[in-house]
Amino acid sequence: MSDIPSNGDIVEGVVTARPCDCCGHHEVGIVTAAGDYLPLRPGMQVRILRQAEAEDDEPVG
């Protein structure tokens, strides 16, 4: 699992859901092009791109 960037870096990826390692519930996060998973947490700021804008990108997860 990837750490939350603390230096203001922008993280890009595809939103996905996966089972939590602790209890098995599904958590929502982002999978980056490098395959790192970053769970979304309350208070995180996100930017949503329409599928048409991301159409040339292949799904990562």
mmCIF file as Biopython writes it, N, C-alpha, C and O atoms, coordinates in Angstrom:
data_model
#
loop_
_atom_site.group_PDB
_atom_site.id
_atom_site.type_symbol
_atom_site.label_atom_id
_atom_site.label_alt_id
_atom_site.label_comp_id
_atom_site.label_asym_id
_atom_site.label_entity_id
_atom_site.label_seq_id
_atom_site.pdbx_PDB_ins_code
_atom_site.Cartn_x
_atom_site.Cartn_y
_atom_site.Cartn_z
_atom_site.occupancy
_atom_site.B_iso_or_equiv
_atom_site.auth_seq_id
_atom_site.auth_asym_id
_atom_site.pdbx_PDB_model_num
ATOM 1   N N  . MET A ? 1  ? 0.852   -1.170 0.000   1.0 0.0 1  A 1 
ATOM 2   C CA . MET A ? 1  ? 0.000   0.000  0.000   1.0 0.0 1  A 1 
ATOM 3   C C  . MET A ? 1  ? 0.897   1.232  0.000   1.0 0.0 1  A 1 
ATOM 4   O O  . MET A ? 1  ? 1.938   1.250  0.656   1.0 0.0 1  A 1 
ATOM 5   N N  . SER A ? 2  ? 0.500   2.229  -0.716  1.0 0.0 2  A 1 
ATOM 6   C CA . SER A ? 2  ? 1.263   3.459  -0.832  1.0 0.0 2  A 1 
ATOM 7   C C  . SER A ? 2  ? 0.902   4.418  0.297   1.0 0.0 2  A 1 
ATOM 8   O O  . SER A ? 2  ? -0.227  4.426  0.786   1.0 0.0 2  A 1 
ATOM 9   N N  . ASP A ? 3  ? 1.881   5.226  0.703   1.0 0.0 3  A 1 
ATOM 10  C CA . ASP A ? 3  ? 1.630   6.235  1.726   1.0 0.0 3  A 1 
ATOM 11  C C  . ASP A ? 3  ? 0.990   7.458  1.104   1.0 0.0 3  A 1 
ATOM 12  O O  . ASP A ? 3  ? 1.178   7.732  -0.081  1.0 0.0 3  A 1 
ATOM 13  N N  . ILE A ? 4  ? 0.238   8.187  1.900   1.0 0.0 4  A 1 
ATOM 14  C CA . ILE A ? 4  ? -0.381  9.423  1.454   1.0 0.0 4  A 1 
ATOM 15  C C  . ILE A ? 4  ? 0.715   10.463 1.278   1.0 0.0 4  A 1 
ATOM 16  O O  . ILE A ? 4  ? 1.495   10.690 2.204   1.0 0.0 4  A 1 
ATOM 17  N N  . PRO A ? 5  ? 0.796   11.105 0.111   1.0 0.0 5  A 1 
ATOM 18  C CA . PRO A ? 5  ? 1.851   12.093 -0.096  1.0 0.0 5  A 1 
ATOM 19  C C  . PRO A ? 5  ? 1.685   13.264 0.870   1.0 0.0 5  A 1 
ATOM 20  O O  . PRO A ? 5  ? 0.600   13.834 0.985   1.0 0.0 5  A 1 
ATOM 21  N N  . SER A ? 6  ? 2.757   13.614 1.556   1.0 0.0 6  A 1 
ATOM 22  C CA . SER A ? 6  ? 2.687   14.686 2.542   1.0 0.0 6  A 1 
ATOM 23  C C  . SER A ? 6  ? 3.307   15.979 2.028   1.0 0.0 6  A 1 
ATOM 24  O O  . SER A ? 6  ? 3.221   17.016 2.686   1.0 0.0 6  A 1 
ATOM 25  N N  . ASN A ? 7  ? 3.930   15.920 0.859   1.0 0.0 7  A 1 
ATOM 26  C CA . ASN A ? 7  ? 4.627   17.099 0.354   1.0 0.0 7  A 1 
ATOM 27  C C  . ASN A ? 7  ? 3.834   17.829 -0.725  1.0 0.0 7  A 1 
ATOM 28  O O  . ASN A ? 7  ? 4.397   18.655 -1.443  1.0 0.0 7  A 1 
ATOM 29  N N  . GLY A ? 8  ? 2.551   17.545 -0.853  1.0 0.0 8  A 1 
ATOM 30  C CA . GLY A ? 8  ? 1.723   18.252 -1.825  1.0 0.0 8  A 1 
ATOM 31  C C  . GLY A ? 8  ? 1.777   17.681 -3.225  1.0 0.0 8  A 1 
ATOM 32  O O  . GLY A ? 8  ? 1.221   18.276 -4.149  1.0 0.0 8  A 1 
ATOM 33  N N  . ASP A ? 9  ? 2.438   16.532 -3.414  1.0 0.0 9  A 1 
ATOM 34  C CA . ASP A ? 9  ? 2.488   15.919 -4.736  1.0 0.0 9  A 1 
ATOM 35  C C  . ASP A ? 9  ? 1.098   15.560 -5.221  1.0 0.0 9  A 1 
ATOM 36  O O  . ASP A ? 9  ? 0.222   15.208 -4.430  1.0 0.0 9  A 1 
ATOM 37  N N  . ILE A ? 10 ? 0.904   15.652 -6.510  1.0 0.0 10 A 1 
ATOM 38  C CA . ILE A ? 10 ? -0.360  15.253 -7.127  1.0 0.0 10 A 1 
ATOM 39  C C  . ILE A ? 10 ? -0.259  13.779 -7.478  1.0 0.0 10 A 1 
ATOM 40  O O  . ILE A ? 10 ? 0.736   13.340 -8.054  1.0 0.0 10 A 1 
ATOM 41  N N  . VAL A ? 11 ? -1.282  13.020 -7.136  1.0 0.0 11 A 1 
ATOM 42  C CA . VAL A ? 11 ? -1.329  11.593 -7.435  1.0 0.0 11 A 1 
ATOM 43  C C  . VAL A ? 11 ? -2.406  11.380 -8.483  1.0 0.0 11 A 1 
ATOM 44  O O  . VAL A ? 11 ? -3.541  11.825 -8.308  1.0 0.0 11 A 1 
ATOM 45  N N  . GLU A ? 12 ? -2.061  10.702 -9.570  1.0 0.0 12 A 1 
ATOM 46  C CA . GLU A ? 12 ? -3.029  10.378 -10.612 1.0 0.0 12 A 1 
ATOM 47  C C  . GLU A ? 12 ? -3.195  8.879  -10.686 1.0 0.0 12 A 1 
ATOM 48  O O  . GLU A ? 12 ? -2.243  8.125  -10.487 1.0 0.0 12 A 1 
ATOM 49  N N  . GLY A ? 13 ? -4.430  8.447  -10.979 1.0 0.0 13 A 1 
ATOM 50  C CA . GLY A ? 13 ? -4.689  7.027  -11.100 1.0 0.0 13 A 1 
ATOM 51  C C  . GLY A ? 13 ? -6.145  6.772  -11.401 1.0 0.0 13 A 1 
ATOM 52  O O  . GLY A ? 13 ? -6.899  7.685  -11.738 1.0 0.0 13 A 1 
ATOM 53  N N  . VAL A ? 14 ? -6.523  5.526  -11.274 1.0 0.0 14 A 1 
ATOM 54  C CA . VAL A ? 14 ? -7.888  5.087  -11.556 1.0 0.0 14 A 1 
ATOM 55  C C  . VAL A ? 14 ? -8.545  4.705  -10.239 1.0 0.0 14 A 1 
ATOM 56  O O  . VAL A ? 14 ? -7.959  3.985  -9.431  1.0 0.0 14 A 1 
ATOM 57  N N  . VAL A ? 15 ? -9.771  5.193  -10.024 1.0 0.0 15 A 1 
ATOM 58  C CA . VAL A ? 15 ? -10.507 4.864  -8.803  1.0 0.0 15 A 1 
ATOM 59  C C  . VAL A ? 15 ? -10.929 3.402  -8.854  1.0 0.0 15 A 1 
ATOM 60  O O  . VAL A ? 15 ? -11.427 2.920  -9.872  1.0 0.0 15 A 1 
ATOM 61  N N  . THR A ? 16 ? -10.722 2.710  -7.747  1.0 0.0 16 A 1 
ATOM 62  C CA . THR A ? 16 ? -11.075 1.300  -7.658  1.0 0.0 16 A 1 
ATOM 63  C C  . THR A ? 16 ? -11.496 0.978  -6.225  1.0 0.0 16 A 1 
ATOM 64  O O  . THR A ? 16 ? -11.264 1.770  -5.312  1.0 0.0 16 A 1 
ATOM 65  N N  . ALA A ? 17 ? -12.103 -0.165 -6.036  1.0 0.0 17 A 1 
ATOM 66  C CA . ALA A ? 17 ? -12.446 -0.645 -4.699  1.0 0.0 17 A 1 
ATOM 67  C C  . ALA A ? 17 ? -11.747 -1.981 -4.496  1.0 0.0 17 A 1 
ATOM 68  O O  . ALA A ? 17 ? -11.634 -2.786 -5.421  1.0 0.0 17 A 1 
ATOM 69  N N  . ARG A ? 18 ? -11.283 -2.204 -3.276  1.0 0.0 18 A 1 
ATOM 70  C CA . ARG A ? 18 ? -10.635 -3.481 -2.965  1.0 0.0 18 A 1 
ATOM 71  C C  . ARG A ? 18 ? -10.908 -3.828 -1.518  1.0 0.0 18 A 1 
ATOM 72  O O  . ARG A ? 18 ? -11.241 -2.952 -0.720  1.0 0.0 18 A 1 
ATOM 73  N N  . PRO A ? 19 ? -10.772 -5.108 -1.170  1.0 0.0 19 A 1 
ATOM 74  C CA . PRO A ? 19 ? -11.002 -5.509 0.221   1.0 0.0 19 A 1 
ATOM 75  C C  . PRO A ? 19 ? -9.945  -4.909 1.151   1.0 0.0 19 A 1 
ATOM 76  O O  . PRO A ? 19 ? -8.760  -4.880 0.818   1.0 0.0 19 A 1 
ATOM 77  N N  . CYS A ? 20 ? -10.375 -4.442 2.294   1.0 0.0 20 A 1 
ATOM 78  C CA . CYS A ? 20 ? -9.484  -3.899 3.317   1.0 0.0 20 A 1 
ATOM 79  C C  . CYS A ? 20 ? -8.625  -5.038 3.875   1.0 0.0 20 A 1 
ATOM 80  O O  . CYS A ? 20 ? -9.120  -6.143 4.097   1.0 0.0 20 A 1 
ATOM 81  N N  . ASP A ? 21 ? -7.337  -4.762 4.099   1.0 0.0 21 A 1 
ATOM 82  C CA . ASP A ? 21 ? -6.436  -5.772 4.652   1.0 0.0 21 A 1 
ATOM 83  C C  . ASP A ? 21 ? -6.796  -6.152 6.084   1.0 0.0 21 A 1 
ATOM 84  O O  . ASP A ? 21 ? -6.524  -7.271 6.518   1.0 0.0 21 A 1 
ATOM 85  N N  . CYS A ? 22 ? -7.402  -5.229 6.812   1.0 0.0 22 A 1 
ATOM 86  C CA . CYS A ? 22 ? -7.701  -5.474 8.233   1.0 0.0 22 A 1 
ATOM 87  C C  . CYS A ? 22 ? -8.971  -6.290 8.453   1.0 0.0 22 A 1 
ATOM 88  O O  . CYS A ? 22 ? -8.963  -7.285 9.178   1.0 0.0 22 A 1 
ATOM 89  N N  . CYS A ? 23 ? -10.085 -5.851 7.806   1.0 0.0 23 A 1 
ATOM 90  C CA . CYS A ? 23 ? -11.366 -6.485 8.136   1.0 0.0 23 A 1 
ATOM 91  C C  . CYS A ? 23 ? -12.124 -7.031 6.926   1.0 0.0 23 A 1 
ATOM 92  O O  . CYS A ? 23 ? -13.155 -7.681 7.097   1.0 0.0 23 A 1 
ATOM 93  N N  . GLY A ? 24 ? -11.642 -6.784 5.722   1.0 0.0 24 A 1 
ATOM 94  C CA . GLY A ? 24 ? -12.280 -7.355 4.545   1.0 0.0 24 A 1 
ATOM 95  C C  . GLY A ? 24 ? -13.359 -6.508 3.906   1.0 0.0 24 A 1 
ATOM 96  O O  . GLY A ? 24 ? -13.850 -6.859 2.833   1.0 0.0 24 A 1 
ATOM 97  N N  . HIS A ? 25 ? -13.756 -5.378 4.541   1.0 0.0 25 A 1 
ATOM 98  C CA . HIS A ? 25 ? -14.741 -4.527 3.873   1.0 0.0 25 A 1 
ATOM 99  C C  . HIS A ? 25 ? -14.081 -3.893 2.647   1.0 0.0 25 A 1 
ATOM 100 O O  . HIS A ? 25 ? -12.854 -3.830 2.564   1.0 0.0 25 A 1 
ATOM 101 N N  . HIS A ? 26 ? -14.879 -3.432 1.714   1.0 0.0 26 A 1 
ATOM 102 C CA . HIS A ? 26 ? -14.307 -2.813 0.515   1.0 0.0 26 A 1 
ATOM 103 C C  . HIS A ? 26 ? -14.027 -1.342 0.772   1.0 0.0 26 A 1 
ATOM 104 O O  . HIS A ? 26 ? -14.896 -0.610 1.245   1.0 0.0 26 A 1 
ATOM 105 N N  . GLU A ? 27 ? -12.813 -0.914 0.459   1.0 0.0 27 A 1 
ATOM 106 C CA . GLU A ? 27 ? -12.449 0.484  0.577   1.0 0.0 27 A 1 
ATOM 107 C C  . GLU A ? 27 ? -12.180 1.041  -0.819  1.0 0.0 27 A 1 
ATOM 108 O O  . GLU A ? 27 ? -11.740 0.320  -1.714  1.0 0.0 27 A 1 
ATOM 109 N N  . VAL A ? 28 ? -12.447 2.318  -0.988  1.0 0.0 28 A 1 
ATOM 110 C CA . VAL A ? 28 ? -12.254 2.981  -2.274  1.0 0.0 28 A 1 
ATOM 111 C C  . VAL A ? 28 ? -10.911 3.685  -2.245  1.0 0.0 28 A 1 
ATOM 112 O O  . VAL A ? 28 ? -10.537 4.307  -1.251  1.0 0.0 28 A 1 
ATOM 113 N N  . GLY A ? 29 ? -10.191 3.575  -3.355  1.0 0.0 29 A 1 
ATOM 114 C CA . GLY A ? 29 ? -8.891  4.218  -3.448  1.0 0.0 29 A 1 
ATOM 115 C C  . GLY A ? 29 ? -8.505  4.439  -4.897  1.0 0.0 29 A 1 
ATOM 116 O O  . GLY A ? 29 ? -9.318  4.278  -5.807  1.0 0.0 29 A 1 
ATOM 117 N N  . ILE A ? 30 ? -7.263  4.807  -5.094  1.0 0.0 30 A 1 
ATOM 118 C CA . ILE A ? 30 ? -6.724  5.087  -6.424  1.0 0.0 30 A 1 
ATOM 119 C C  . ILE A ? 30 ? -5.555  4.143  -6.670  1.0 0.0 30 A 1 
ATOM 120 O O  . ILE A ? 30 ? -4.698  3.964  -5.804  1.0 0.0 30 A 1 
ATOM 121 N N  . VAL A ? 31 ? -5.525  3.535  -7.865  1.0 0.0 31 A 1 
ATOM 122 C CA . VAL A ? 31 ? -4.389  2.740  -8.296  1.0 0.0 31 A 1 
ATOM 123 C C  . VAL A ? 31 ? -3.628  3.578  -9.312  1.0 0.0 31 A 1 
ATOM 124 O O  . VAL A ? 31 ? -4.191  3.995  -10.324 1.0 0.0 31 A 1 
ATOM 125 N N  . THR A ? 32 ? -2.349  3.826  -9.044  1.0 0.0 32 A 1 
ATOM 126 C CA . THR A ? 32 ? -1.530  4.644  -9.924  1.0 0.0 32 A 1 
ATOM 127 C C  . THR A ? 32 ? -1.023  3.815  -11.101 1.0 0.0 32 A 1 
ATOM 128 O O  . THR A ? 32 ? -1.173  2.594  -11.122 1.0 0.0 32 A 1 
ATOM 129 N N  . ALA A ? 33 ? -0.425  4.486  -12.072 1.0 0.0 33 A 1 
ATOM 130 C CA . ALA A ? 33 ? 0.139   3.798  -13.239 1.0 0.0 33 A 1 
ATOM 131 C C  . ALA A ? 33 ? 1.239   2.824  -12.825 1.0 0.0 33 A 1 
ATOM 132 O O  . ALA A ? 33 ? 1.480   1.833  -13.514 1.0 0.0 33 A 1 
ATOM 133 N N  . ALA A ? 34 ? 1.905   3.098  -11.703 1.0 0.0 34 A 1 
ATOM 134 C CA . ALA A ? 34 ? 2.959   2.215  -11.199 1.0 0.0 34 A 1 
ATOM 135 C C  . ALA A ? 34 ? 2.391   1.027  -10.426 1.0 0.0 34 A 1 
ATOM 136 O O  . ALA A ? 34 ? 3.137   0.139  -10.013 1.0 0.0 34 A 1 
ATOM 137 N N  . GLY A ? 35 ? 1.053   1.010  -10.228 1.0 0.0 35 A 1 
ATOM 138 C CA . GLY A ? 35 ? 0.418   -0.093 -9.523  1.0 0.0 35 A 1 
ATOM 139 C C  . GLY A ? 35 ? 0.284   0.122  -8.030  1.0 0.0 35 A 1 
ATOM 140 O O  . GLY A ? 35 ? -0.168  -0.777 -7.321  1.0 0.0 35 A 1 
ATOM 141 N N  . ASP A ? 36 ? 0.667   1.297  -7.531  1.0 0.0 36 A 1 
ATOM 142 C CA . ASP A ? 36 ? 0.511   1.597  -6.108  1.0 0.0 36 A 1 
ATOM 143 C C  . ASP A ? 36 ? -0.945  1.895  -5.799  1.0 0.0 36 A 1 
ATOM 144 O O  . ASP A ? 36 ? -1.649  2.498  -6.609  1.0 0.0 36 A 1 
ATOM 145 N N  . TYR A ? 37 ? -1.392  1.471  -4.629  1.0 0.0 37 A 1 
ATOM 146 C CA . TYR A ? 37 ? -2.760  1.720  -4.192  1.0 0.0 37 A 1 
ATOM 147 C C  . TYR A ? 37 ? -2.745  2.780  -3.097  1.0 0.0 37 A 1 
ATOM 148 O O  . TYR A ? 37 ? -2.007  2.655  -2.120  1.0 0.0 37 A 1 
ATOM 149 N N  . LEU A ? 38 ? -3.555  3.818  -3.257  1.0 0.0 38 A 1 
ATOM 150 C CA . LEU A ? 38 ? -3.692  4.880  -2.273  1.0 0.0 38 A 1 
ATOM 151 C C  . LEU A ? 38 ? -5.143  4.932  -1.832  1.0 0.0 38 A 1 
ATOM 152 O O  . LEU A ? 38 ? -6.002  5.331  -2.619  1.0 0.0 38 A 1 
ATOM 153 N N  . PRO A ? 39 ? -5.453  4.536  -0.579  1.0 0.0 39 A 1 
ATOM 154 C CA . PRO A ? 39 ? -6.844  4.578  -0.125  1.0 0.0 39 A 1 
ATOM 155 C C  . PRO A ? 39 ? -7.317  6.020  0.005   1.0 0.0 39 A 1 
ATOM 156 O O  . PRO A ? 39 ? -6.560  6.890  0.436   1.0 0.0 39 A 1 
ATOM 157 N N  . LEU A ? 40 ? -8.572  6.272  -0.367  1.0 0.0 40 A 1 
ATOM 158 C CA . LEU A ? 40 ? -9.153  7.596  -0.191  1.0 0.0 40 A 1 
ATOM 159 C C  . LEU A ? 40 ? -9.641  7.719  1.236   1.0 0.0 40 A 1 
ATOM 160 O O  . LEU A ? 40 ? -10.275 6.804  1.763   1.0 0.0 40 A 1 
ATOM 161 N N  . ARG A ? 41 ? -9.352  8.834  1.859   1.0 0.0 41 A 1 
ATOM 162 C CA . ARG A ? 41 ? -9.724  9.085  3.253   1.0 0.0 41 A 1 
ATOM 163 C C  . ARG A ? 41 ? -10.570 10.345 3.335   1.0 0.0 41 A 1 
ATOM 164 O O  . ARG A ? 41 ? -10.450 11.228 2.486   1.0 0.0 41 A 1 
ATOM 165 N N  . PRO A ? 42 ? -11.432 10.437 4.356   1.0 0.0 42 A 1 
ATOM 166 C CA . PRO A ? 42 ? -12.215 11.656 4.539   1.0 0.0 42 A 1 
ATOM 167 C C  . PRO A ? 42 ? -11.301 12.874 4.620   1.0 0.0 42 A 1 
ATOM 168 O O  . PRO A ? 42 ? -10.261 12.847 5.278   1.0 0.0 42 A 1 
ATOM 169 N N  . GLY A ? 43 ? -11.707 13.931 3.945   1.0 0.0 43 A 1 
ATOM 170 C CA . GLY A ? 43 ? -10.939 15.171 3.950   1.0 0.0 43 A 1 
ATOM 171 C C  . GLY A ? 43 ? -9.957  15.311 2.807   1.0 0.0 43 A 1 
ATOM 172 O O  . GLY A ? 43 ? -9.424  16.398 2.584   1.0 0.0 43 A 1 
ATOM 173 N N  . MET A ? 44 ? -9.700  14.212 2.061   1.0 0.0 44 A 1 
ATOM 174 C CA . MET A ? 44 ? -8.806  14.319 0.919   1.0 0.0 44 A 1 
ATOM 175 C C  . MET A ? 44 ? -9.477  15.127 -0.184  1.0 0.0 44 A 1 
ATOM 176 O O  . MET A ? 44 ? -10.685 15.021 -0.399  1.0 0.0 44 A 1 
ATOM 177 N N  . GLN A ? 45 ? -8.696  15.918 -0.866  1.0 0.0 45 A 1 
ATOM 178 C CA . GLN A ? 45 ? -9.210  16.685 -1.990  1.0 0.0 45 A 1 
ATOM 179 C C  . GLN A ? 45 ? -8.980  15.869 -3.254  1.0 0.0 45 A 1 
ATOM 180 O O  . GLN A ? 45 ? -7.894  15.327 -3.460  1.0 0.0 45 A 1 
ATOM 181 N N  . VAL A ? 46 ? -10.008 15.780 -4.105  1.0 0.0 46 A 1 
ATOM 182 C CA . VAL A ? 46 ? -9.896  15.007 -5.337  1.0 0.0 46 A 1 
ATOM 183 C C  . VAL A ? 46 ? -10.310 15.862 -6.528  1.0 0.0 46 A 1 
ATOM 184 O O  . VAL A ? 46 ? -11.012 16.863 -6.379  1.0 0.0 46 A 1 
ATOM 185 N N  . ARG A ? 47 ? -9.869  15.457 -7.693  1.0 0.0 47 A 1 
ATOM 186 C CA . ARG A ? 47 ? -10.278 16.090 -8.944  1.0 0.0 47 A 1 
ATOM 187 C C  . ARG A ? 47 ? -10.756 14.970 -9.858  1.0 0.0 47 A 1 
ATOM 188 O O  . ARG A ? 47 ? -10.032 14.004 -10.097 1.0 0.0 47 A 1 
ATOM 189 N N  . ILE A ? 48 ? -11.967 15.101 -10.363 1.0 0.0 48 A 1 
ATOM 190 C CA . ILE A ? 48 ? -12.575 14.064 -11.190 1.0 0.0 48 A 1 
ATOM 191 C C  . ILE A ? 48 ? -12.506 14.489 -12.656 1.0 0.0 48 A 1 
ATOM 192 O O  . ILE A ? 48 ? -12.914 15.596 -13.008 1.0 0.0 48 A 1 
ATOM 193 N N  . LEU A ? 49 ? -11.990 13.607 -13.501 1.0 0.0 49 A 1 
ATOM 194 C CA . LEU A ? 49 ? -11.961 13.838 -14.937 1.0 0.0 49 A 1 
ATOM 195 C C  . LEU A ? 49 ? -13.030 12.980 -15.585 1.0 0.0 49 A 1 
ATOM 196 O O  . LEU A ? 49 ? -13.195 11.810 -15.240 1.0 0.0 49 A 1 
ATOM 197 N N  . ARG A ? 50 ? -13.740 13.556 -16.508 1.0 0.0 50 A 1 
ATOM 198 C CA . ARG A ? 50 ? -14.741 12.765 -17.226 1.0 0.0 50 A 1 
ATOM 199 C C  . ARG A ? 50 ? -14.041 11.653 -18.001 1.0 0.0 50 A 1 
ATOM 200 O O  . ARG A ? 50 ? -12.869 11.777 -18.358 1.0 0.0 50 A 1 
ATOM 201 N N  . GLN A ? 51 ? -14.756 10.583 -18.253 1.0 0.0 51 A 1 
ATOM 202 C CA . GLN A ? 51 ? -14.174 9.449  -18.972 1.0 0.0 51 A 1 
ATOM 203 C C  . GLN A ? 51 ? -13.656 9.869  -20.342 1.0 0.0 51 A 1 
ATOM 204 O O  . GLN A ? 51 ? -12.639 9.351  -20.802 1.0 0.0 51 A 1 
ATOM 205 N N  . ALA A ? 52 ? -14.343 10.800 -20.998 1.0 0.0 52 A 1 
ATOM 206 C CA . ALA A ? 52 ? -13.905 11.247 -22.320 1.0 0.0 52 A 1 
ATOM 207 C C  . ALA A ? 52 ? -12.520 11.869 -22.256 1.0 0.0 52 A 1 
ATOM 208 O O  . ALA A ? 52 ? -11.741 11.711 -23.195 1.0 0.0 52 A 1 
ATOM 209 N N  . GLU A ? 53 ? -12.189 12.569 -21.179 1.0 0.0 53 A 1 
ATOM 210 C CA . GLU A ? 53 ? -10.876 13.175 -21.037 1.0 0.0 53 A 1 
ATOM 211 C C  . GLU A ? 53 ? -9.809  12.130 -20.756 1.0 0.0 53 A 1 
ATOM 212 O O  . GLU A ? 53 ? -8.655  12.305 -21.147 1.0 0.0 53 A 1 
ATOM 213 N N  . ALA A ? 54 ? -10.174 11.056 -20.089 1.0 0.0 54 A 1 
ATOM 214 C CA . ALA A ? 54 ? -9.222  10.013 -19.733 1.0 0.0 54 A 1 
ATOM 215 C C  . ALA A ? 54 ? -9.312  8.829  -20.667 1.0 0.0 54 A 1 
ATOM 216 O O  . ALA A ? 54 ? -8.759  7.768  -20.373 1.0 0.0 54 A 1 
ATOM 217 N N  . GLU A ? 55 ? -9.990  8.985  -21.776 1.0 0.0 55 A 1 
ATOM 218 C CA . GLU A ? 55 ? -10.283 7.882  -22.685 1.0 0.0 55 A 1 
ATOM 219 C C  . GLU A ? 55 ? -9.019  7.227  -23.229 1.0 0.0 55 A 1 
ATOM 220 O O  . GLU A ? 55 ? -9.012  6.015  -23.440 1.0 0.0 55 A 1 
ATOM 221 N N  . ASP A ? 56 ? -7.951  7.987  -23.462 1.0 0.0 56 A 1 
ATOM 222 C CA . ASP A ? 56 ? -6.726  7.427  -24.024 1.0 0.0 56 A 1 
ATOM 223 C C  . ASP A ? 56 ? -5.922  6.636  -23.010 1.0 0.0 56 A 1 
ATOM 224 O O  . ASP A ? 56 ? -5.044  5.862  -23.389 1.0 0.0 56 A 1 
ATOM 225 N N  . ASP A ? 57 ? -6.207  6.816  -21.722 1.0 0.0 57 A 1 
ATOM 226 C CA . ASP A ? 57 ? -5.495  6.102  -20.677 1.0 0.0 57 A 1 
ATOM 227 C C  . ASP A ? 57 ? -6.091  4.710  -20.513 1.0 0.0 57 A 1 
ATOM 228 O O  . ASP A ? 57 ? -7.310  4.538  -20.514 1.0 0.0 57 A 1 
ATOM 229 N N  . GLU A ? 58 ? -5.210  3.716  -20.370 1.0 0.0 58 A 1 
ATOM 230 C CA . GLU A ? 58 ? -5.696  2.365  -20.129 1.0 0.0 58 A 1 
ATOM 231 C C  . GLU A ? 58 ? -5.948  2.199  -18.639 1.0 0.0 58 A 1 
ATOM 232 O O  . GLU A ? 58 ? -5.220  2.776  -17.831 1.0 0.0 58 A 1 
ATOM 233 N N  . PRO A ? 59 ? -6.957  1.430  -18.253 1.0 0.0 59 A 1 
ATOM 234 C CA . PRO A ? 59 ? -7.193  1.173  -16.832 1.0 0.0 59 A 1 
ATOM 235 C C  . PRO A ? 59 ? -5.964  0.525  -16.196 1.0 0.0 59 A 1 
ATOM 236 O O  . PRO A ? 59 ? -5.320  -0.334 -16.798 1.0 0.0 59 A 1 
ATOM 237 N N  . VAL A ? 60 ? -5.653  0.944  -14.985 1.0 0.0 60 A 1 
ATOM 238 C CA . VAL A ? 60 ? -4.469  0.459  -14.311 1.0 0.0 60 A 1 
ATOM 239 C C  . VAL A ? 60 ? -4.768  -0.763 -13.445 1.0 0.0 60 A 1 
ATOM 240 O O  . VAL A ? 60 ? -3.936  -1.663 -13.326 1.0 0.0 60 A 1 
ATOM 241 N N  . GLY A ? 61 ? -5.962  -0.792 -12.839 1.0 0.0 61 A 1 
ATOM 242 C CA . GLY A ? 61 ? -6.281  -1.845 -11.885 1.0 0.0 61 A 1 
ATOM 243 C C  . GLY A ? 61 ? -6.993  -2.911 -12.461 1.0 0.0 61 A 1 
ATOM 244 O O  . GLY A ? 61 ? -7.330  -3.872 -11.770 1.0 0.0 61 A 1 
#
